Amino acid sequence: MKVHVFESESWIKSVWQDNGVHLDTIWVEGLLTKELARQYREAQIICIDASVLNKATLQIFHQLELIALRSTGTDQVDLDHCEANQIAVCNVPNYAQHAVAEHVFAILLALCRHVVRAARQTRRMNFSWDDLQGLELFGKTMAVVGTGAIGKHVTVIANGFGMRVVAVDKFPDEAWALTNRVNYVSLDEALKAADILSLHVPASPDTYHLLSSDCFDRMRDGALLINTARGELVDSAALLKALDSGKVAATGMDVLPHETKLPKLSESGHPMTDDNLDPETRLSLRLLQHPNVLVTPHCAFLTHEASERLIKTTIKNIEGYVNGKPVNVVVPKHASF
């Protein structure tokens, strides 16, 4: 079977060609859009990362058997449609917990110590200390929302900085919490206690706009928000209001709502004005341009080590399926094949 690899960047090809020599691979640049789906409608195996595969796009494929995700998250795929149409879906669990957790602190420290501003002004030969007084992490309270593999590693690093850590999770791991000096609390308690709030839950109907206007109202004045999970967890309009009022002092984000739209708009050459942008994209653009927001391009996972694990596991997922021994199966929920 041919494997159609979409979003095929150079670093993916490099690792893939060293490890996937037995796979008949077709490389396709860019996101898997409806137009590309029509061009490759006979594909049996497709491999994607951020491409959105809704029902309308999936129905274009006539012979699709496997979607091999190069991600842990699965919210970009209509899993119900896949289940109903016997399309297998595999993901890559726990490949980037260290990378993402470290990125949390990279952007957190950049905010606390005004790293971007300081670096920019010294390049202009301005060595003034004005507006560069920062914050220490030692002694601050960090609230970690979601204690999966990434959230747990964030708490380990926070402990190393001498921070107090509270956590929120639907299914608390009390034994782990006791060992790692973490207290489980309600979301309401976490919002009130946190100097820094860090999000580590998947996107789902239950977590959509998890942070709303009401939540921001309950937060401590001047808190920091870090989001390396999914943009849809945060109500962008409410966040902008909280930033403008100073309720949230600053935000570090590796994700934005509907983030795949922004690069396409930029590449189109059309001016990004309110007249030609939908409301959600307008809000994302305002966040990108806000002086107290630091945004990175969904690259928290992107370390050499995590990239190797990601591609090697993706290849194993495809080879396992082809050989009748599937691994890391998300759909069907009770894999039997």
Secondary structure, DSSP 8 states (H G I E B T S, - for coil): -EEEEES--HHHHHHHHHH-TTSEEEEE-S---HHHHHHTTT-SEEEESS--B-HHHHTT-SS--EEEESSS--TTB-HHHHHHTT-EEE--TTSSHHHHHHHHHHHHHHHHTTHHHHHHHHHTT----TT------TT-EEEEE--SHHHHHHHHHHHHTT-EEEEE-SS--HHHHHHTTEEE--HHHHHHH-SEEEE----STTTTTSB-HHHHHHS-TTEEEEE-S-GGGB-HHHHHHHHHHTSEEEEEES--TTTTHHHHHHHHT----GGGS-HHHHHHHHHHH-TTEEE--S-TT-SHHHHHHHHHHHHHHHHHHHTT---SEEESSS---
